[in-house]
Amino acid sequence: MTAMLHDAATPTDPTMQRTRSAGIAIATAAIVSTIFVALDRSGGGNSQLEVLQGIARLQGLKELVHAVAIASVCAFAFGYATLARRLGLQRPLVLAGLTTYLIGCIAMIGATITDGFVTTHIAMDAITGTPERVAFAYNLIRYAGVALNDMARLGWLLQAVGTLAWSAALVQQRGFHRTAGVVGVLSSLLVIVLIAGSATYMTMTSLLSVLVAQLAWNVAAAVLLVRKPVNAEPFLRQADGDAAMPAMT
């Protein structure tokens, strides 16, 4: 009877189920988004019309890639909201981290919509127009690129600040929680330094470094959420004790 109660405690614990699903969501989003980002490409071209035609030809691919990116951001938001709840939303630092991170997610979705949908629709609409319309659309897409780059940088920065807040809470604990916190601190500081030191358009090296830093933190957070919470042991010990009492009588 004791063994049955012990085995039943963990899978029926709703808190454990929620954190495990959140960890799986973060891990899945990290893997899928990385794969689809690698599939994205630019259309190329020399003249303004050729550039617009190249963007228009890739409309289907870009919309698919960026739709997956939006879904991944939503999965990250779900996962890290669960992490914040597990750390304790009554703690100001944790709640501030969640608020900052979610605002960063909104900025990232804005950048993704602009890059994957707005620019392709502008290109599709302009390629059959007059030269003046083509020139206007080309300049519009160019400055939309500046705007989406700023939104992406803001999103990464806010997400890094949110991660730093949670990591500060994690490093105060022990075991793998502290390890994950150290990974989060290093990842966040690297992202902040890269974004603060970059120009209007980030270099490919800086961009890849940001993605790798985020990937390291996402993996650590996913593992943390899948693992049994540190407060689960007292619950299991109590279940053993409650089961032992009838046996003694």
RODRENBA-134853 format. One record per residue (C-alpha): chain; x, y, z; residue number from 1. Coordinates in steps of 0.1 Angstrom, whole numbers. Each point is the difference from the previous one (the first is absolute). Example, Ala and Ser with C-alpha at 12.3 -4.5 7.8 and 13.67 -1.06 7.14 Angstrom:
<rs>
R ch     X     Y     Z   i
R  A   123   -45    78   1
R  A    14    34    -7   2
</rs>
This chain:
<rs>
R ch     X     Y     Z   i
R  A     0     0     0   1
R  A    29    23     8   2
R  A    16    -6   -33   3
R  A   -33     6   -19   4
R  A    -5    34    17   5
R  A    36     9    -6   6
R  A    -2    -8   -37   7
R  A   -33    18    -4   8
R  A    11    32    16   9
R  A    22    14   -27  10
R  A   -21    -6   -32  11
R  A   -32    12    16  12
R  A    16    32    14  13
R  A   -15    27   -22  14
R  A    28    24     7  15
R  A    26   -25   -12  16
R  A   -21    -7   -31  17
R  A    -2    37    -9  18
R  A    37     6     5  19
R  A    10   -31   -20  20
R  A   -23    11   -29  21
R  A    16    35     1  22
R  A    35   -15    -1  23
R  A   -10   -21   -31  24
R  A   -15    31   -16  25
R  A    32    20     5  26
R  A    22   -29   -13  27
R  A   -23    -6   -31  28
R  A    -1    37    -8  29
R  A    37     4     3  30
R  A     7   -29   -24  31
R  A   -28     8   -25  32
R  A     8    37    -2  33
R  A    37    -7    -5  34
R  A    -8   -23   -29  35
R  A   -24    24   -17  36
R  A    23    30     5  37
R  A    26   -19   -20  38
R  A   -25    -5   -28  39
R  A    -6    38    -4  40
R  A    18    18   -28  41
R  A     0    32   -20  42
R  A   -11     4   -36  43
R  A    30    20   -12  44
R  A     0    22   -31  45
R  A    18    30   -13  46
R  A   -26    25   -10  47
R  A   -29    11    22  48
R  A   -25   -20   -21  49
R  A    22   -31     2  50
R  A     2     3    38  51
R  A   -38     3     3  52
R  A    -5   -30   -24  53
R  A    24   -20    21  54
R  A   -19     7    32  55
R  A   -33    -8   -18  56
R  A    13   -33   -12  57
R  A     8   -10    36  58
R  A   -34    10    14  59
R  A   -12   -35     8  60
R  A    33   -10    16  61
R  A     3    32    20  62
R  A   -36    -2    13  63
R  A     5   -36    11  64
R  A    33     7    17  65
R  A   -13    30    18  66
R  A   -33   -16    10  67
R  A    21   -27    17  68
R  A    21    27    16  69
R  A   -32    16    14  70
R  A   -12   -33    14  71
R  A    34    -6    15  72
R  A    -1    34    18  73
R  A   -34    -9    14  74
R  A    14   -33    12  75
R  A    29    18    17  76
R  A   -25    24    16  77
R  A   -20   -30    14  78
R  A    31   -18    12  79
R  A    16    30    18  80
R  A   -33    11    15  81
R  A    -1   -35    16  82
R  A    36     4    11  83
R  A    -8    33    16  84
R  A   -29   -15    18  85
R  A    22   -28    13  86
R  A    25    25    12  87
R  A   -28    19    18  88
R  A   -19    29   -16  89
R  A    -3    16    35  90
R  A    37     8    -3  91
R  A     4    35   -16  92
R  A    31   -10   -19  93
R  A   -17   -30   -16  94
R  A   -31    19    -9  95
R  A    21    28   -15  96
R  A    19   -25   -20  97
R  A   -32   -15   -14  98
R  A   -14    34    -9  99
R  A    32    10   -18 100
R  A     3   -33   -18 101
R  A   -36     1   -13 102
R  A     4    35   -13 103
R  A    31   -13   -18 104
R  A   -21   -27   -15 105
R  A   -24    26   -13 106
R  A    28    19   -16 107
R  A    13   -32   -16 108
R  A   -34    -8   -15 109
R  A    -2    35   -14 110
R  A    34    -5   -17 111
R  A   -10   -34   -13 112
R  A   -33    12   -15 113
R  A    18    29   -17 114
R  A    27   -23   -15 115
R  A   -21   -29    -9 116
R  A   -33    15   -11 117
R  A     0    38    -4 118
R  A    31     2   -22 119
R  A   -10   -29   -23 120
R  A   -35    15    -4 121
R  A    15    34   -10 122
R  A    23   -17   -25 123
R  A   -29   -21   -15 124
R  A   -21    32    -4 125
R  A    28    21   -16 126
R  A    16   -23   -25 127
R  A   -27     6   -26 128
R  A    -2    38     6 129
R  A    17    30   -15 130
R  A    37     8     5 131
R  A   -10    26    25 132
R  A   -20   -25    20 133
R  A    28   -25    -2 134
R  A    25    26    14 135
R  A   -24    10    28 136
R  A    -6   -37    10 137
R  A    38    -6    -1 138
R  A     6    29    24 139
R  A   -29   -10    22 140
R  A    13   -36     3 141
R  A    35    14     7 142
R  A   -12    21    29 143
R  A   -23   -27    12 144
R  A    32   -21     3 145
R  A    14    27    23 146
R  A   -31    -1    21 147
R  A    -1   -38     3 148
R  A    36    -1     9 149
R  A    -6    25    28 150
R  A   -30   -20    12 151
R  A    20   -32     0 152
R  A    29    16    19 153
R  A   -25    14    25 154
R  A   -16   -34     4 155
R  A    33   -18     5 156
R  A    11    26    25 157
R  A   -32    -1    21 158
R  A     0   -38    -1 159
R  A    36     0    12 160
R  A    -9    24    29 161
R  A   -29   -23     9 162
R  A    23   -30    -1 163
R  A    25    18    22 164
R  A   -27     6    26 165
R  A   -10   -36     2 166
R  A    37   -11     0 167
R  A     6    22    30 168
R  A   -27   -19    18 169
R  A    13   -34   -12 170
R  A    36     5    11 171
R  A   -12     4    36 172
R  A   -12   -36    -1 173
R  A    20   -32    -1 174
R  A     7   -29   -24 175
R  A   -11     3   -36 176
R  A   -20    32     8 177
R  A    33    18     7 178
R  A    16   -15   -31 179
R  A   -29    12   -22 180
R  A     2    34    17 181
R  A    37     3    -9 182
R  A    -8    -9   -36 183
R  A   -27    26     0 184
R  A    23    27    14 185
R  A    27    -6   -26 186
R  A   -25    -3   -28 187
R  A   -17    32     9 188
R  A    31    20     4 189
R  A    14   -12   -33 190
R  A   -32    10   -18 191
R  A    -1    34    17 192
R  A    36     7    -9 193
R  A    -4   -11   -37 194
R  A   -31    21    -5 195
R  A    14    31    18 196
R  A    32    -2   -21 197
R  A   -16    -6   -34 198
R  A    -8    25   -27 199
R  A   -35     5   -16 200
R  A     4   -33   -18 201
R  A    15   -28    20 202
R  A    28   -20   -16 203
R  A    -5   -37    -7 204
R  A    25    -9    27 205
R  A   -19    21    26 206
R  A   -33   -14   -11 207
R  A    12   -36     2 208
R  A    15     7    34 209
R  A   -33    13    13 210
R  A   -18   -31   -13 211
R  A    25   -24    16 212
R  A    -2    19    33 213
R  A   -37    -2     0 214
R  A     1   -37   -10 215
R  A    22    -8    30 216
R  A   -24    17    24 217
R  A   -30   -17   -16 218
R  A    15   -34     4 219
R  A     9     6    36 220
R  A   -35    14     8 221
R  A   -17   -29   -18 222
R  A    20   -26    20 223
R  A    -8    19    32 224
R  A   -37     0    -7 225
R  A    -1   -37   -10 226
R  A    19   -10    32 227
R  A   -19    -6    33 228
R  A    -5    33    20 229
R  A    22     2    31 230
R  A   -32     3    21 231
R  A   -13   -34   -13 232
R  A    21   -21    25 233
R  A   -19    11    31 234
R  A   -33    -9   -18 235
R  A    13   -35    -8 236
R  A    13    -5    35 237
R  A   -34    10    15 238
R  A   -17   -24   -24 239
R  A    22   -28    13 240
R  A    -7    10    36 241
R  A   -38     1    -5 242
R  A     2   -34   -16 243
R  A    20   -15    28 244
R  A   -25    10    27 245
R  A   -27   -24   -10 246
R  A    26   -28    -3 247
R  A    10     6    36 248
R  A   -36    -3    12 249
</rs>
